[in-house]
């Protein structure tokens, strides 16, 4: 849960963005439980100190930056889902250019 959801019971698209970052962490750690060494009170203290989950070993800096943006303590500073879509599309396009894959046009399916 997002920090504001834990402390103020506020749920919004921005708390969903936080959860998306957690989902990405779980996917790239192959199902590792986030904050597994912390109890509920410790998680809250951890997040209030501005800390976040460590970068999984198979996640590059660019993707980890996206995850950390999702975990920004200020909900207004988190990306929107539309912004995430654009970011991931750009990441895929760069990889395609590097490896010579055919460009996919996701908007004209």
C-alpha positions as CSV (number, residue, x, y, z in Angstrom):
1,X,0.0,0.0,0.0
2,X,1.1,3.5,-0.7
3,X,2.3,5.6,2.3
4,X,-0.8,7.9,2.2
5,X,-3.1,4.8,2.1
6,X,-1.4,3.4,5.2
7,X,-1.4,6.7,7.1
8,X,-4.4,8.6,5.9
9,X,-6.6,5.9,4.2
10,X,-6.3,7.8,0.9
11,X,-6.8,5.7,-2.2
12,X,-6.4,7.1,-5.7
13,X,-4.8,6.5,-9.1
14,X,-1.6,7.6,-7.4
15,X,-1.8,4.9,-4.8
16,X,-2.4,2.5,-7.6
17,X,0.8,3.7,-9.2
18,X,2.6,2.9,-6.0
19,X,1.1,-0.6,-6.1
20,X,2.2,-1.0,-9.7
21,X,5.8,-0.3,-8.6
22,X,5.4,-3.0,-6.0
23,X,4.0,-5.4,-8.6
24,X,7.0,-4.7,-10.8
25,X,9.3,-5.5,-7.8
26,X,7.5,-8.7,-7.2
27,X,7.7,-9.7,-10.9
28,X,11.4,-9.0,-11.2
29,X,12.2,-10.8,-7.9
30,X,10.1,-13.8,-9.1
31,X,7.5,-13.4,-6.3
32,X,9.7,-12.2,-3.5
33,X,7.6,-10.7,-0.7
34,X,8.3,-6.9,-0.4
35,X,9.5,-5.8,3.0
36,X,9.6,-9.4,4.1
37,X,12.0,-8.7,7.0
38,X,9.8,-5.9,8.4
39,X,6.6,-6.0,10.5
40,X,3.8,-3.5,9.8
41,X,5.1,-0.9,12.2
42,X,8.6,-1.2,10.8
43,X,7.3,-0.8,7.2
44,X,5.6,2.4,8.1
45,X,8.8,3.7,9.8
46,X,10.9,2.5,6.8
47,X,8.7,4.4,4.4
48,X,8.4,7.5,6.5
49,X,12.2,7.7,6.5
50,X,12.1,8.0,2.7
51,X,13.5,4.5,2.2
52,X,12.3,2.2,-0.6
53,X,12.9,-1.4,-1.7
54,X,16.4,-2.2,-3.1
55,X,16.9,-2.6,-6.8
56,X,16.5,-6.3,-7.8
57,X,19.7,-7.7,-9.4
58,X,18.0,-8.2,-12.8
59,X,16.6,-4.7,-13.0
60,X,18.6,-2.0,-14.8
61,X,19.0,1.5,-13.5
62,X,16.4,2.9,-15.9
63,X,13.7,0.5,-14.8
64,X,14.6,0.9,-11.2
65,X,14.2,4.7,-11.6
66,X,10.7,4.1,-12.9
67,X,9.9,1.9,-9.9
68,X,11.3,4.5,-7.5
69,X,9.2,7.2,-9.2
70,X,6.2,5.1,-8.5
71,X,7.2,5.0,-4.8
72,X,7.6,8.8,-4.4
73,X,6.3,9.9,-1.0
74,X,4.5,12.8,-2.7
75,X,1.6,11.3,-4.7
76,X,1.5,14.3,-7.0
77,X,5.1,13.5,-8.0
78,X,4.3,10.0,-9.1
79,X,3.8,9.3,-12.8
80,X,0.4,8.6,-14.3
81,X,-0.4,5.4,-16.0
82,X,-0.3,7.3,-19.3
83,X,3.2,8.5,-18.5
84,X,4.3,5.0,-17.6
85,X,2.9,3.7,-20.9
86,X,4.9,6.3,-22.7
87,X,8.1,5.5,-20.7
88,X,7.8,1.7,-21.3
89,X,7.0,2.3,-25.0
90,X,10.2,4.4,-25.3
91,X,12.2,1.7,-23.5
92,X,11.0,-1.0,-25.8
93,X,11.6,1.2,-28.9
94,X,15.3,1.8,-27.8
95,X,15.8,-1.9,-27.3
96,X,14.2,-2.6,-30.7
97,X,16.6,-0.1,-32.3
98,X,19.6,-1.7,-30.6
99,X,18.7,-5.2,-31.6
100,X,17.1,-4.6,-35.0
101,X,13.6,-5.8,-34.3
102,X,10.6,-4.6,-36.3
103,X,8.9,-1.6,-34.8
104,X,5.5,-2.4,-33.4
105,X,2.7,0.2,-33.8
106,X,0.6,-0.4,-30.7
107,X,-1.9,2.3,-31.6
108,X,-3.1,0.7,-34.9
109,X,-3.8,-2.8,-33.8
